[in-house]
Amino acid sequence: MNDRIYMHRCLELAVKGAGLVAPNPMVGAVLVHNDCIIGEGWHKKYGEAHAEVNCINEAVKNGFENDIAESTLYVSLEPCAHFGKTPPCADLIIKYRIPKVVIGCRDPFEAVNGKGIERLRSAGVDVTVGILENECRELNRRFFICQEKKRPYIVLKWAETADGKISGTDGKRLLISNHLSNRLVHRWRSEEAAILVGTNTALNDNPQLNTRLWSGKSPVRLILDLNLRLPLSLNIFDGKQKTIILNTVKEAEEGNVLFVKMNKETGLVEEICRVIYQQNIQSVLVEGGARLLQAFIDEDMWAEIRVIRSKDIFAGEGLAAPFLPAQVKKTDEINLAGDHILIYRKQNKD
């Protein structure tokens, strides 16, 4: 029971790194001596100290250095055993002679994946693995999908009118969601590494694809423009955030805009996912248009679908919203000032 309590605390700490540590996973750590927490830490920013380092440093700072060698370290993800942006955490644990380590789940990253556990056990550390494993994997589901499936975690999102339309006639933009839902969407953007739209959405809506309505970091902009039809006057070319143009014409880097040439012989969705993975982008929010969203659904290449449905706005004629997958199960719903928000998650966490 105590192991579960302390691992819950690790997860509470880990989530503080949301939006700041990707493509690394969120990790929390707790150091316990005689059933008393003497140090806590989490991975705060990509490239900086890991959770275990911050936890041990806090214990030392608080005057508990002499107790560390008689303590148990709880950590939500397997400690690393390789030199990356920082030294191996497993070596630090061994250096401080911590006798017992309780781990939430193994790290699937190839440079770790059991090696940290093996190094600790070889040094005589008592290691327990699998405490709240499902919860630990759920927290870092984007990281796990990326490492295990070799593709990004894909979230599909659209807003539709009460009569099931996503835009007006001839692709004319419709203001469907209300101001509260718009803020929520900008929060969603801050939670993903990238945001993807197609050519028509970029052309007709001229979106900024940033988080101006939320305090979080703006995602990388991904634009599918196969034949490079988009004019440079659009907001996506303003240079304010990294933008990647997925196309079949050229490979080039021009300022803050990267043109990535795609393989024409590969299926579109498969090729998009391949390119995104090669760019070390862990998750993507697909915001449109309807054909692009439907393509991901038809290829069964999604992890979450989020639909904002207005109860008051009717379009009449217009472009129909994507069709949900057969037998899809709703996992959550939210009502925001009249907007009905439906959340669907794959049951296999895929």
Secondary structure by P-SEA (a helix, b strand, c coil): caaaaaaaaaaaaaaccccccccccbbbbbbbccccccccccccccccccaaaaaaaaaaaaccccccccbbbbbcccccccccccccaaaaaaaacccbbbbccccccccccaaaaaaaaaaccccccccaaaaaaaaaaaaaaaaaccccbbbbbbccccccccccccccccccccaaaaaaaaaaaaacccccccaaaaaacccccccccccccccbbbbbcccccccccccccccccbbbbbcccbbbbcccbbbbbbcccccaaaaaaaaaaaacccbbbbcccaaaaaaaaaaccccbbbbbbbccccccccccccccccccccccccccccbbbbbbbccccc
